[in-house]
Amino acid sequence: MQVGFYGHVRQYHNVKDEIDKNIFQVLESGSYVMGPMLSKFEEKLAKYADTKYAIGVGNGTDAIWLSLLALGIGKGDEVIIPANTFFATAEAIWIVGAKAVLVDCDPKTKCIDPNALEAAITDKTKAVIPVHLYGHTADMKTIAEIAKRHDLKLVEDNAQSIDGHGNGFRQAELSDAMTISFIIQKNLGCFGDGGAVVTNSPTVDKEVRRLRNHGSLKRNVHTFGFNSRLDDLQAGVLSVKIDYITKWTDLRRSWAKKYSEGLADCTTIELPYEATGVRHVYHLYVVETVDASKRDSLLNYLQGEGIDAKTHYSIPIHTQDGYPWGKDAEIRGSLNNVEKNASSCVSLPMFPELTDKEADYVIEKVKEWDLKNK
Ligand SMILES: *Cc1c(COP(=O)(O)O)cnc(C)c1O
């Protein structure tokens, strides 16, 4: 049996009529860039995120660096991030000319460790970007307190956890800006690249709107900016899909529950953790082999049995070849938890459109490997 890692086409078929309708509506309208479909989606997204503003941009990476620019972060500034994130979080900092400071993650949630964060702050630190990794919202309450105490800007990289929430707080509630990626493999995915910034700050809203469109808020009037817009076709796709995101998250959570119950007796692997009160959206369902030296064995076993398991992220930023490529970057404190995770992680297939048969097969094969390796 083959079990894929994504269900993109299945998802398209489930909502095909609505998506096709919106796509044809855009095509017939003649408005493909900065048109009414983009405005409609931005309104929907702001309402959904419960923020005052939402701005569609070209992709999730642009969403981060445009937010940093809007908050005045640049050369000479330090921005703290967890070392275990998708590479783009660091890239966004380098794009604005700032220094990426890499710190450790919490051993359970895999999100930035607030103690490591606070210990890494210097006079030059201007911002922190917690990442809601794998779908688990970071400890924003603690992080926001630290940011306030040290007068730091706070940008949530929420490429992976849309529809999640923390314990007693909403995403985007405690930060200056929250960034989202809509690339197809994310939980709310369009048919290509896309991203957004959501915020309650009128300054961030205005600045990102200006920067994404050649520095222009008014026709023919320009201050320096860039070109990073979410196009109307993608906005049309997302306008449909956003109405399903809660249902799709609930499905992801039910598959995660099935995996966790099915694998509860495995002693050679650790299962994902969900802190009390947190809505984990299982962008990824990541297990760790207790013995890191056996990770590749589990990965190869599953792949050999037709299961498209992957790793996220087995090569953290600071261990990429040639790091830091002449860019400004620094590790502060130990990265023990990041390194342990990198060497032991395996992501199992996780998407809303999984079937019971597929999930049962994944469980059966992981259990088989566990038995052989006890
Ligand atoms: C996907 C991702 C991004 C980048 O989003 P793109 O749309 O691919 O530019 C940034 N941060 C994290 C944590 C991501 O997973």
The ligand as an SDF file (V2000), in Angstrom:
LIG
                    3D

 15 15  0  0  0  0  0  0  0  0999 V2000
    6.7710   27.6640    4.9460 C   0  0  0  0  0  0  0  0  0  0  0  0
    7.4070   28.4790    5.9930 C   0  0  0  0  0  0  0  0  0  0  0  0
    7.8480   29.7880    5.7630 C   0  0  0  0  0  0  0  0  0  0  0  0
    7.9290   30.3960    4.3900 C   0  0  0  0  0  0  0  0  0  0  0  0
    6.7640   30.4470    3.6840 O   0  0  0  0  0  0  0  0  0  0  0  0
    6.8510   30.5640    2.0830 P   0  0  0  0  0  0  0  0  0  0  0  0
    5.4300   30.8500    1.7140 O   0  0  0  0  0  0  0  0  0  0  0  0
    7.3410   29.2620    1.5680 O   0  0  0  0  0  0  0  0  0  0  0  0
    7.7530   31.6840    1.7540 O   0  0  0  0  0  0  0  0  0  0  0  0
    8.3470   30.5180    6.8270 C   0  0  0  0  0  0  0  0  0  0  0  0
    8.4150   30.0080    8.0630 N   0  0  0  0  0  0  0  0  0  0  0  0
    8.0190   28.7460    8.3290 C   0  0  0  0  0  0  0  0  0  0  0  0
    8.1140   28.2420    9.7270 C   0  0  0  0  0  0  0  0  0  0  0  0
    7.5110   27.9350    7.3080 C   0  0  0  0  0  0  0  0  0  0  0  0
    7.1350   26.6840    7.5900 O   0  0  0  0  0  0  0  0  0  0  0  0
  1  2  1  0
  2  3  1  0
  2 14  2  0
  3  4  1  0
  3 10  2  0
  4  5  1  0
  5  6  1  0
  6  7  2  0
  6  8  1  0
  6  9  1  0
 10 11  1  0
 11 12  2  0
 12 13  1  0
 12 14  1  0
 14 15  1  0
M  END
$$$$
